[in-house]
Amino acid sequence: MFKRALTLLMVCSFAAALSGCISLHAYVDNSLGDPHYADLKKPADPQPVQLLFEFQSKSVANARATATLRPKVYEEVAQSGLFSKVSYEPVASGRTLSVMINNVPLTENAGAKGFATGLTFGLAGSTVSDGYVCTISYVEPGHDVVTKEVKHTIVSTIGNASGPQGLVAMSLTEAVDKVVRQMVGKGLAELDETSDLSK
């Protein structure tokens, strides 16, 4: 789905072909937690908004990941209750909510580490960290742009490597979905705290 994720999965597949028992586990740090939209102040008179979304890998647009994750981002924005309607098309008022998520690797030479794990049949093990930066911007004509930035991390282990203490192992797809949900939820909560969406 993402270039880096594909690299890890290909390495894992190669390793699995060699040993038949090497697996990849992903862990999401617990710094954000899940959204609690019921706790938001919410505007007295919610308005429609156009949702713009883009996923980037190392600051380069990733069309495939964007298409995959757009419905998930849409669902979070709709569930927040901050807007009366969420649309991919422009709305009459000109209001827009732009969500951009950038995947920034935190571990260098991830492919080489995974390859080494495969050659040792998983005995060496390897750990890779990926950073995610979510930038949410709310634009309403005639008002200042409100922008929020939220950061998150996924740690992935391949082979005989221990995951971070206290975190639950999951698939890479589950981890990415969780990170997106938590980042968008946090960004919307901060937006709700510092702007009057009803005006």
C-alpha positions as CSV (number, residue, x, y, z in Angstrom):
1,M,0.0,0.0,0.0
2,F,2.8,2.4,0.9
3,K,6.3,2.1,-0.6
4,R,7.9,1.5,2.8
5,A,5.2,-1.0,3.8
6,L,5.6,-2.8,0.5
7,T,9.4,-3.0,1.1
8,L,8.8,-4.5,4.6
9,L,6.2,-7.0,3.2
10,M,8.5,-8.1,0.3
11,V,11.3,-8.6,2.8
12,C,9.1,-10.6,5.0
13,S,7.8,-12.7,2.1
14,F,11.4,-13.4,1.1
15,A,12.2,-14.4,4.6
16,A,9.1,-16.5,4.9
17,A,10.1,-18.3,1.8
18,L,13.4,-19.2,3.4
19,S,12.2,-20.2,6.8
20,G,8.4,-20.5,6.6
21,C,8.0,-18.9,10.1
22,I,9.1,-15.3,10.0
23,S,6.4,-12.8,10.6
24,L,5.9,-9.0,10.7
25,H,4.2,-7.3,13.6
26,A,3.2,-3.6,13.9
27,Y,2.8,-1.6,17.0
28,V,1.1,1.8,17.4
29,D,2.4,4.1,20.2
30,N,-0.2,5.0,22.8
31,S,0.4,8.7,22.9
32,L,-2.9,9.7,21.3
33,G,-5.6,7.2,22.1
34,D,-8.8,6.8,20.2
35,P,-11.1,9.7,19.3
36,H,-14.0,10.6,21.7
37,Y,-16.2,12.7,19.4
38,A,-19.0,12.8,22.0
39,D,-16.8,15.0,24.1
40,L,-16.3,17.7,21.4
41,K,-18.0,21.1,21.9
42,K,-19.4,21.0,18.4
43,P,-20.9,24.1,16.6
44,A,-24.4,25.1,17.4
45,D,-25.1,25.3,13.7
46,P,-22.9,22.8,11.8
47,Q,-22.1,23.7,8.2
48,P,-21.2,21.6,5.1
49,V,-17.6,21.3,4.2
50,Q,-15.5,20.0,1.3
51,L,-13.0,17.4,2.3
52,L,-9.6,17.3,0.6
53,F,-7.2,14.5,1.4
54,E,-3.7,13.4,0.3
55,F,-1.3,10.8,1.6
56,Q,2.4,11.4,1.0
57,S,5.4,9.1,1.3
58,K,8.5,11.2,2.2
59,S,6.6,14.4,1.1
60,V,5.8,12.9,-2.4
61,A,2.1,12.3,-3.3
62,N,1.1,8.6,-3.0
63,A,-2.0,8.2,-5.2
64,R,-2.6,4.6,-4.3
65,A,-2.4,5.2,-0.5
66,T,-4.6,8.3,-0.9
67,A,-7.3,6.3,-2.7
68,T,-7.2,3.6,0.0
69,L,-7.3,5.8,3.0
70,R,-9.7,8.6,1.7
71,P,-12.8,6.7,2.8
72,K,-11.4,6.2,6.3
73,V,-10.6,9.9,6.7
74,Y,-14.1,10.8,5.4
75,E,-15.6,8.5,8.0
76,E,-13.7,10.1,10.8
77,V,-14.7,13.6,9.7
78,A,-18.3,12.6,9.3
79,Q,-18.5,10.9,12.7
80,S,-17.0,13.9,14.5
81,G,-20.3,15.9,14.2
82,L,-18.4,19.1,13.5
83,F,-20.1,19.5,10.0
84,S,-23.6,19.0,8.8
85,K,-22.3,17.3,5.6
86,V,-19.0,16.2,4.3
87,S,-18.5,16.3,0.6
88,Y,-15.7,15.6,-1.9
89,E,-17.1,18.3,-4.1
90,P,-17.0,22.1,-3.4
91,V,-19.8,23.4,-1.1
92,A,-21.7,26.7,-1.6
93,S,-20.0,28.5,1.4
94,G,-16.5,27.6,0.1
95,R,-15.5,25.9,3.4
96,T,-12.8,23.3,3.0
97,L,-11.1,20.9,5.4
98,S,-7.7,19.7,4.1
99,V,-6.1,16.6,5.6
100,M,-2.6,15.6,4.6
101,I,-0.7,12.7,6.1
102,N,3.0,12.3,5.4
103,N,4.8,9.1,6.1
104,V,8.4,10.0,7.2
105,P,10.7,7.0,7.8
106,L,12.5,7.2,11.2
107,T,14.8,4.2,10.6
108,E,17.4,4.2,7.9
109,N,18.2,1.2,5.6
110,A,15.0,-0.6,6.6
111,G,15.2,-2.8,3.5
112,A,18.8,-3.9,4.4
113,K,17.8,-4.7,7.9
114,G,14.9,-6.9,6.7
115,F,17.1,-8.6,4.2
116,A,19.6,-9.5,6.9
117,T,16.7,-10.9,9.0
118,G,15.7,-13.1,6.1
119,L,19.3,-14.4,5.6
120,T,19.4,-15.4,9.3
121,F,16.0,-17.1,9.0
122,G,14.6,-14.6,11.4
123,L,17.1,-15.2,14.2
124,A,18.6,-11.7,14.0
125,G,15.3,-9.9,13.9
126,S,14.9,-6.2,13.0
127,T,12.9,-3.2,14.2
128,V,11.8,-0.4,12.0
129,S,10.1,2.9,13.0
130,D,7.9,5.0,10.8
131,G,6.7,8.5,11.6
132,Y,3.4,10.0,10.4
133,V,2.6,13.7,10.3
134,C,-1.0,14.7,9.9
135,T,-1.7,18.3,8.9
136,I,-5.3,19.5,9.1
137,S,-6.3,22.9,7.7
138,Y,-9.8,24.5,7.9
139,V,-10.5,27.2,5.4
140,E,-13.5,29.5,5.6
141,P,-13.7,32.5,3.2
142,G,-13.2,35.7,5.1
143,H,-11.5,34.1,8.1
144,D,-8.0,33.1,9.0
145,V,-6.9,29.6,8.1
146,V,-6.8,27.3,11.1
147,T,-4.1,24.6,10.9
148,K,-3.3,21.7,13.3
149,E,-0.4,19.2,13.1
150,V,-0.5,15.8,14.8
151,K,2.4,13.3,14.9
152,H,2.3,9.5,15.4
153,T,4.5,6.5,15.1
154,I,4.4,2.8,14.0
155,V,7.1,0.4,15.1
156,S,7.3,-2.8,13.0
157,T,9.3,-5.9,13.9
158,I,10.4,-8.7,11.6
159,G,11.6,-12.1,12.8
160,N,13.0,-12.6,16.3
161,A,12.6,-9.1,17.6
162,S,10.6,-7.9,20.6
163,G,8.0,-5.2,20.2
164,P,7.7,-2.2,22.4
165,Q,6.6,-3.0,26.0
166,G,3.0,-2.5,26.7
167,L,1.8,-2.2,23.0
168,V,-0.4,-4.7,21.2
169,A,0.9,-6.5,18.1
170,M,-1.2,-6.1,15.0
171,S,-1.0,-6.3,11.2
172,L,0.6,-3.4,9.3
173,T,-2.8,-2.6,7.7
174,E,-4.5,-2.5,11.2
175,A,-1.7,-0.2,12.5
176,V,-2.0,2.3,9.6
177,D,-5.8,2.4,10.0
178,K,-5.4,3.0,13.7
179,V,-2.8,5.7,13.2
180,V,-5.0,7.5,10.7
181,R,-8.1,7.3,13.0
182,Q,-6.2,8.6,16.0
183,M,-4.4,11.4,14.2
184,V,-7.5,12.7,12.4
185,G,-9.5,12.5,15.6
186,K,-6.9,14.4,17.6
187,G,-6.6,17.1,14.9
188,L,-10.4,17.6,14.7
189,A,-10.5,17.8,18.5
190,E,-7.9,20.5,18.5
191,L,-9.7,22.3,15.6
192,D,-12.9,22.3,17.6
193,E,-11.1,23.8,20.6
194,T,-9.5,26.7,18.8
195,S,-12.1,27.7,16.1
196,D,-15.7,28.5,15.9
197,L,-16.9,26.3,13.1
198,S,-20.5,27.5,13.3
199,K,-19.7,31.0,12.1
